[in-house]
Amino acid sequence: MPKYLSIYLNDHLAVLAGSQELATRSLESNGGTALGEFLQEVVESLDEDRAALVALMEDRDITQNWAKSGGAWLAERIGRLKLNGEITGYSPLSRLVETEGVELALHAKRSFWDTLSEVGVSHAGGRPTSELANRTNQHIERMKAFRLAAAQEALGSEVPVT
């Protein structure tokens, strides 16, 4: 086993944990909307990707680093304290920041699956890593539209672009 593989896989397991927390939180705030329906799909894919990664780690006798995953969970919880322009409750800025965060997480996930595929790890949990990357790429494209709509709602169309 390459020296850094265990660290790399555990780092991405932590990223998936934090990503799933963020997507779930956003789903709870956007239920009953098109964004909410899409976030449900994203949460399910994150869960499937996590299971595939855990299976890959088990196949290679790599132990999960619970401290890293716990740290990612805690970081997401702390991120909830960010001011959103409202004293209490959800705001259009909350939606924008969350869609940006989920999109960023999806980019990291796609890069992860691409990297594994490129170095010869063709399957994880019985799924082709290239298929996992392609599915994530489709989610990125769809998330971009939701992010842009959230930006329009939060920032308006009069925001100067330089």
N, C-alpha and C positions, 0 to 999 in steps of 0.2 A: 504494500500500500504506500503510495507517495506520502512523503512527510507531512504535507500541508492539507491533505484531503479531509481529514477529520475536522480541522479548524474551519475549512471552507464550507463544508456541508453543515456544520453546526451554526456558522454565521448565517447561512441562508435559511436554516430552520428557524432561527430567531427572527429574521426578516419576515418570513411567512407568518409567524405568530403575531407580530406587530401589525402586519398588513391585514390579517384576518380580524383583529380587534378593531382597527380603523374602519374597515369595510362594514363590519357588523354594526358599529355605532352609527355610521352614516345611513345604513339600511333602516335602523330603528327610527331615525329622524325623517326619513323620506318614504316611509311605507305608503302604499296606495298610489304611488306615482310611477311614471315610466322609469325614472332614475332608481326608485326602490326595486322595481322588477329586475332591472339590470344588475343592481347591487346584490340581489339574491343569487343571481347566476354567478357573479364574481365570488361571493362568499363560498358557494358550493365548489367552484373550481379551486379556490385557495385550499379548501379542505381536502380535495382530491390530490392536489399537488403536495400538500403536507404529508398525506398518507404515502404517496409515491416516494417522497424523499426519505421518510422514515423507513420504508421497505428497502430502499437503496442502502441506507446506513446499516440496517440489520444484515443485509446480504454481505456487507463488507466488514461486519463485526465492529462497527463504529458506535460508541456510546453517545447517547444524547447528552448535551451539556444543558442541564435544566436552568442553570444560572443565566446563561445567555438568553434563553427563551423567556425566562422570568423578567430579565432586564428589559427586553423588548416590550413585554406586556406592560411593565411599569412605565416605560417611556411613553407609550401610547396614552396611558391614564393621565400622566402629567401633562401631556399635550392638550388634554381637554380643558385645562385651566386657561388656555389662550383667550385673550379678550376678543370679543366678536362684535363689539359695537352695541350690545344690548346688556342691560343689567342682569336679566335672567332670560333664559330661553335660547332658542335657535334663531339664527339670523341668516340672511342671504350670504353674508361673509363666511359663516360657518360652512355652508354648502360649498362655496368656492374653495375654501381651504381643504375641505375633506375630499372633493373631487381631484384637486391637485395631488393630494397625498396618495390617494388610491391609484391615480395614473402613474405617479412616480414608483409606487410599489410594483405595479404591473411591469414597468420598464425593467426594474431590478430582477423580477421573476423571469422575464423573457431572456434577459442577458444570462442569467444563471443556467437556464435550460439550454440556450445556445452554446454556452461555454462547455457544459458537460458533453453535449453532442459533438462539438468540435474536437474535444480531447479523447473521443472514443467511447464515452459512456452512452451507449445507444438506447438503453432502457432503464427505467426507474419504476419499480412497483408493477412491472409488466406492461408499462406504457412507453412507447417510443419518446425519447426526450425531444426529438424534432416535432412530434405531434403536440407535446405540451407547450413548446415554444410557439408554434403556429396558433394554437388556441389563445394563448396569451396575447399574441400580436393582434388578433381579432378583437379582443377585449380592449386593448389600448386604443384602437381606432374608434370603437364605440364610446369609450370613456372620454375621449377628446371632445366629442360633440356635447356631452353632458357638462364637461368643464367649461366649454365656451358659453353654453347657455347660462351656467351659474355665474360666470364672469359678467355677462350682459346684465343679469338680474342685479348683482351686487354692485357693479361699477358703472352701469349704464353705458349708453352708446356715445356719450359725450366725452369719454375719457380720451385725452389726447395721446396719440401714439407717436413717439419720436424715434 
